Amino acid sequence: MDHSFAPLKNDLIIRAAWGQKVERPPIWVMRQAGRYLPEYHQAKGTHDFFECCRDPEISSTLTLQPIERFAGLIDAAIIFSDILVIPQAMGMTVEMVDKKGPHFPNPLRTPDDGQYAEVMKRDVDVAKELDYVYKAITLTRKKLDGRVPLIGFCGAPWTLLCYMVEGGGTKMFKEIKTWIYKYPEETKALLQKISELCVEYLALQVKAGAQLVQVFDSWAGELSPSSFNKFSQPYLAYIAQHLPPRLKEMGLEPVPMIVFPKGAWYALNHVCDMGYNVIGLDWLHSPEEAVKIVGDRPIVLQGNADPGVLYGSHASITETVQEMVKGFGWAERKQGWIVNLGHGITPFVNPEDLRFYFQEIHRLTKTEGQ
Ligand code: 1CP
């Protein structure tokens, strides 16, 4: 496929992610393409979720929906896909059950069942297995025509292993806790294998046209500080340390790297030293405290309104935005902040209330003369 793309008309998020001073904070939200949008349901129709991910035409259409609806208000697109495509590439079956979420009919049970050995020894070709993602990225870059940059992503090794072992979403984490506390060495071996696949997968997304990448560690907060240091941190760091040299080897320029270790507020200080450019904060962080913890390290923070505020009144949305603008010290700093929610936007939010959130960010961060 032809990889020449139109020049960017809006590169705000890229400049901000590299730590530069910018005219206003860039904005995007996690899960900005998805179930809260009526046009998402319309375009998805009766297609299965993973069928949409595998069809570059549908995936790019869904990616563009929030860019079109909120034109001029948001500053990045994120490719429509899912973190669970890596377990699929590793040979596991994953289904998306309507209104319930992901389901693995054959999750990993114990390291001595045959499946673990099989997964460990399988030579996974992410270039071939996930070719449809790269095609979707390249097509989306074409369709974006330089309007905003495109974010690629993957799940963090810890979060992916949670799904592979639990077999889906969970509140108890019984199976994965059994793994880390009963079979720590086998757990680490598998986390390492997943980390290597993540590096290659992200590098190939960049080759296809992704201009920033984000690693989603949605279940980081299920670990204790000590177990985070053993089962999440080393693998997040591995990705941040190995992606830039891999890009160089492939003759590609570096891209800003974002990490979102949801719930791991206690680890922020360490997360600053892992090699990422941007750290996504959930809403458990107070922005003032987070800015203090970062100190003079060259880290950009992303976040972090409680997505639940979008169910509230416009007055609550305004107040939340005012608190964030103040907390991230925007007026004084003019750098170090990418606006997002503290987690993905949830179903049943009225998209017009999200528009109001975006408008309030623009209004309350406007610089004189702009
Ligand atoms: O707009 C975007 O953000 C791009 C698309 C995107 C992304 C970045 C989707 C589409 N999924 C993801 C990442 C993802 N998938 C994460 C990390 C972010 C997060 O924590 O929210 C996780 C944990 C998943 C796994 C997943 N996929 C869940 C969570 C289930 C659980 O354990 O609670 C669910 C419900 C999905 C399905 C899914 N993925 C994406 C969409 C739009 C949907 C809903 C599908 C539908 O019902 O139509």
Boltz pocket constraint, residues with backbone or C-beta under 6 A from the ligand:
constraints:
  - pocket:
      binder: B
      contacts: [[A, 29], [A, 30], [A, 31], [A, 32], [A, 33], [A, 34], [A, 35], [A, 49], [A, 78], [A, 79], [A, 80], [A, 81], [A, 82], [A, 83], [A, 84], [A, 96], [A, 97], [A, 98], [A, 99], [A, 100], [A, 101], [A, 102], [A, 153], [A, 168], [A, 169], [A, 170], [A, 216], [A, 218], [A, 344]]
      max_distance: 6.0
